[in-house]
Every structure is written in C-alpha cells, then in structure tokens.
Amino acid sequence: MATATLNPADVERVVRDVLNRHLAARSSGSPAKSSSGDIPVLRSAPAPSTSMLSPTVSAGKRNPLVVNISARHVHLTQEHVEILFGNGATLTPEKDLYQDGYFAAKETVAVVGPRRRMLPNVRVLGPCREDSQVELAFTDGISLGIDLPVRVSGNVKGTPGCVLMGPHGVVELKHGVIRAMRHVHMGPDDLTYYGVANGDYVHLRIESPGCTTVLEDLAVRAAKGIKLEVHLDTDEGNACNLENASKVELVKPEPCQCKH
C-alpha cells in the first residue's frame, strides 16, 4: 500500500483556497456546498438570483418552510368511527392542523399490539379516510412488539395490523400499522421554487444546538391547496433537537459525480 507525505505548505494552500471559494460564494449569493457530497443547499430565505434553481426552471413563489413533528395518531373510516364511538358518531374537531381542512379530534383510541401491550389515548385525526391507518414512531413499535415498515401514508398493503379499542367497541385491523416515511408537503409554487416533482426526494438540514443534522430522503408529496410543510415523527424530531432548532432548510440531492 502506497503512502504519501503531505507538505505543510501544500495543506495550508489548499485550506486557504477552500476558504476563499467559500467566502466568495457567500458574498455572491451562490448556494454553498456541503463538505460531504457537494450538495447544494436550498435556503429558507429568498436568493438574490435564480442560481439556486435549475436554469430550466422558472422561479416560483417562495413560501415559509414549516417543520412539524407528527406524533403517533390514527386515521379512521366512518364505519370504524361508529364501531369505536357508537352508532351515528362523527369525529369532533378539537384543534385545527397546519393544513387547511385537517384537524385533531377529541376522540382517542387505545392501540393494542401482539404482546398485549397498549398505547392508550392515541389521537384520531380527521377527516375520515377510505382506509383506517395507524402511524407510530419506531420506539412505539418496539413497545408494542410490531416491526413497523416505513411507508408513505396510504400505502398499507402487506403491513402489520393491530387492535383498536374505543369506548363503544373494538376494531381489529388486518393491516395499516406503519412508520410514516418522513416527507414534505408541497403546492405547485413550491415544486417550481425548489425545482422538484411529486414523488422526488429531498433532504432536510436542521441547525440545532449541539446536533445539527441532515435527514435524507424526504418524500415530496404534492397537491393543490397544500402548504409547504415537513412531517417528522417523534423519534426523528427528538434526535435532531427540533424544538430548539434555529434554522431549517431543504437540500436538493444531486446525481453522483464520480466516474466509476
């Protein structure tokens, strides 16, 4: 195995060149490059030019980037609402969520796993859906004895099930228990601004005291009338100290530039 001896003067020159390029990029408004993988950072503040976007994409409207922790919760069909809470029951909105038309309901259920361990008072979110679904964090799955697959919400084929207990009845789900893939909701303007499409993946950089973190592979979920919002689960939010974060920004991955 061959080794090389580094000349201190050469090392000093390389460091000086890197710092000069970095300072020049900051002063010109060009996107900075990370030290791993040369990933362009898409700032949460507007750029002075469109250099942060692909030159083939026109700049869209910049919307505020909101990052929220999506705690464990349940989505229910109307049929299951009535089984769990009584004939004719409907969900009662208690708190509006960030996305218009969505809410946390007053109703809660107990989620029972195969180990007969239970998570009590898991919040139901509304409105009702065509399929019932339970979204948990990784540590919840360990507690219940469920090997949680990471899925985009709504993709429940072949997933584990559980038992839901309400004040008026019990529902046995054959499938529908997942760990929701971290994702970012975008509207049409957001897709244009960031130069991405529905189904793409982006990264999220979170600056927080002592544990600045880049979470890779956030699924882009786009629709009209949707606000720009990132959803992380409780494990992810706690790991990056999101509550005390001073800055969040989306990072657009680039194809590998290696020649191999």
C-alpha positions in Angstrom: 0.0 0.0 0.0 1.5 3.3 -1.1 1.6 6.3 1.3 2.2 10.0 0.6 3.8 12.6 2.8 1.9 15.9 3.0 3.8 19.1 2.8 2.5 21.6 5.5 2.8 24.4 3.0 0.6 22.5 0.5 -2.0 21.8 3.2 -2.1 25.5 4.1 -2.5 26.5 0.5 -5.4 24.0 0.0 -7.2 25.3 3.1 -6.8 28.9 2.0 -8.2 28.2 -1.4 -11.2 26.4 0.0 -11.9 29.3 2.4 -11.6 31.8 -0.3 -14.0 30.0 -2.6 -16.5 29.6 0.3 -16.4 33.3 1.2 -16.7 34.3 -2.4 -19.8 32.1 -2.8 -21.4 33.6 0.3 -20.8 37.2 -0.9 -22.1 36.5 -4.4 -25.3 34.7 -3.1 -24.4 31.4 -4.8 -25.5 28.3 -3.0 -22.9 26.9 -0.5 -21.6 23.3 -1.0 -21.6 20.9 1.9 -18.4 19.1 2.8 -20.0 15.7 2.0 -21.2 15.0 -1.4 -21.3 18.6 -2.8 -25.0 19.0 -2.1 -26.4 22.4 -3.0 -28.4 24.0 -0.1 -31.8 25.5 -0.8 -32.1 28.3 1.7 -35.3 29.1 3.5 -34.6 32.7 2.6 -35.1 34.0 -0.9 -32.0 34.0 -3.1 -30.8 37.2 -4.8 -30.9 35.4 -8.1 -32.2 32.1 -9.5 -28.8 30.4 -9.3 -30.2 28.1 -6.6 -32.6 26.6 -9.1 -32.1 24.7 -12.3 -31.7 27.2 -15.1 -34.5 25.4 -17.0 -37.0 26.0 -14.1 -38.6 29.4 -13.6 -38.5 30.7 -10.0 -41.8 30.0 -8.2 -43.3 31.7 -5.2 -41.2 31.2 -2.0 -43.4 30.1 0.9 -42.4 29.8 4.6 -40.9 26.4 5.4 -42.6 24.8 8.4 -41.3 21.6 10.1 -43.7 19.8 12.4 -43.4 16.7 14.5 -46.3 14.3 13.7 -46.9 12.4 16.9 -48.5 8.9 16.9 -52.0 9.1 15.6 -54.8 7.1 13.9 -56.9 7.7 10.8 -60.3 6.0 10.7 -63.0 5.2 8.2 -66.5 6.4 9.1 -67.5 2.8 9.7 -64.8 2.3 12.2 -65.6 5.6 13.9 -69.1 4.3 14.6 -67.9 0.9 15.8 -65.5 2.5 18.2 -67.6 5.5 19.4 -71.2 4.5 18.8 -73.8 4.4 16.1 -74.0 7.7 14.2 -70.9 9.0 15.9 -68.7 11.5 14.0 -65.3 13.0 14.8 -65.3 16.1 16.9 -62.7 18.7 15.8 -60.6 19.8 18.8 -57.6 21.6 17.1 -57.0 22.6 13.5 -53.8 21.3 12.0 -51.5 23.3 9.8 -53.0 22.0 6.6 -56.4 23.6 5.9 -59.3 21.2 6.4 -57.4 18.8 8.7 -57.9 18.5 12.5 -57.0 16.7 15.6 -60.2 15.2 17.0 -61.3 15.0 20.6 -61.6 11.2 20.2 -58.8 8.9 21.1 -58.3 5.1 21.0 -56.1 2.5 22.6 -53.7 0.7 20.2 -53.0 -2.9 21.3 -50.1 -4.9 19.9 -49.3 -8.6 19.7 -47.5 -8.5 23.1 -50.8 -7.3 24.6 -49.1 -4.1 25.4 -51.1 -1.0 24.9 -50.7 2.6 23.8 -53.6 4.5 25.5 -55.2 7.7 24.3 -53.8 7.8 20.7 -55.3 10.8 19.0 -57.6 10.4 16.0 -57.1 12.8 13.1 -59.8 13.9 10.8 -61.5 14.0 8.4 -62.3 10.3 7.9 -60.5 8.3 5.2 -61.3 5.4 3.0 -58.9 3.1 4.9 -58.0 3.1 8.6 -54.3 3.6 9.4 -52.1 3.8 12.5 -48.9 5.9 12.3 -46.4 5.2 15.0 -42.7 6.0 15.8 -40.0 3.3 15.8 -39.9 3.2 19.6 -43.7 2.8 19.7 -43.3 -0.3 17.5 -40.7 -1.7 19.9 -43.0 -1.2 22.8 -46.0 -2.9 21.1 -43.9 -5.7 19.5 -44.7 -4.6 16.0 -42.0 -4.5 13.3 -43.0 -1.2 11.7 -42.4 -0.9 7.9 -41.6 2.6 6.7 -44.3 3.6 4.2 -45.7 6.6 2.5 -49.1 7.3 4.2 -51.8 5.4 2.4 -49.6 2.6 1.2 -50.6 -0.1 3.7 -50.6 -3.3 1.6 -48.8 -6.1 3.4 -48.3 -4.1 6.6 -49.0 -5.4 10.1 -52.3 -5.0 11.9 -53.4 -4.3 15.5 -56.4 -3.9 17.7 -58.1 -0.6 18.3 -60.2 -0.1 21.4 -62.8 2.7 21.8 -65.4 3.4 24.5 -68.1 1.6 22.5 -66.3 -1.2 20.6 -63.2 -2.8 19.2 -61.8 -2.9 15.7 -59.2 -5.5 14.6 -57.1 -4.1 11.7 -55.7 -6.8 9.5 -53.2 -4.2 8.2 -52.5 -0.5 8.3 -49.8 0.0 11.0 -46.8 1.9 9.7 -44.0 4.2 10.5 -44.7 7.1 8.1 -41.9 8.0 5.8 -40.6 11.5 6.5 -42.0 13.8 3.9 -42.6 17.3 2.8 -45.9 18.6 1.5 -45.7 21.0 -1.4 -48.0 23.0 -3.5 -47.4 23.9 -7.2 -45.5 27.1 -6.3 -43.2 25.1 -4.0 -42.5 22.5 -6.7 -41.4 25.2 -9.1 -39.4 27.1 -6.5 -37.4 24.1 -5.4 -37.2 22.5 -8.9 -38.7 19.1 -7.9 -41.7 17.0 -8.8 -44.2 14.9 -6.8 -42.5 11.7 -5.8 -39.0 13.1 -5.7 -36.8 13.1 -2.6 -35.1 16.0 -0.9 -33.0 16.3 2.3 -33.7 18.4 5.3 -30.9 20.2 7.2 -31.7 21.2 10.8 -29.4 23.6 12.7 -29.8 23.0 16.4 -27.5 23.4 19.5 -25.0 20.5 19.6 -26.7 18.3 17.0 -27.1 19.9 13.6 -28.4 17.2 11.4 -29.2 16.3 7.8 -32.2 14.0 7.4 -32.0 12.4 3.9 -34.8 11.2 1.6 -37.9 13.2 2.5 -40.6 12.2 0.0 -42.1 15.1 -1.9 -46.0 14.9 -1.7 -47.6 17.5 -3.8 -51.2 18.7 -4.3 -53.1 21.9 -5.0 -54.1 23.9 -1.9 -51.3 22.4 0.2 -49.0 24.5 2.4 -45.2 23.8 2.5 -44.7 21.6 5.5 -42.3 18.9 6.6 -43.5 16.0 8.8 -41.1 14.1 11.0 -42.0 11.5 13.7 -41.2 12.0 17.3 -38.0 9.9 17.2 -36.7 12.0 14.4 -37.7 15.3 16.0 -36.1 14.4 19.3 -32.9 13.1 17.7 -32.2 16.4 15.9 -33.4 18.6 18.8 -36.0 20.2 16.5 -37.7 22.0 19.4 -34.6 24.2 19.8 -33.6 24.4 16.1 -32.5 27.9 14.9 -32.7 27.1 11.2 -34.2 24.6 8.8 -33.6 24.3 5.1 -34.4 21.9 2.3 -31.4 20.4 0.4 -31.8 19.1 -3.1 -29.7 16.0 -3.9 -27.6 15.8 -7.0 -26.6 12.8 -9.0 -23.3 11.2 -8.1 -20.5 13.0 -9.9 -18.0 10.1 -9.7 -16.7 8.5 -12.9 -16.9 4.9 -11.6 
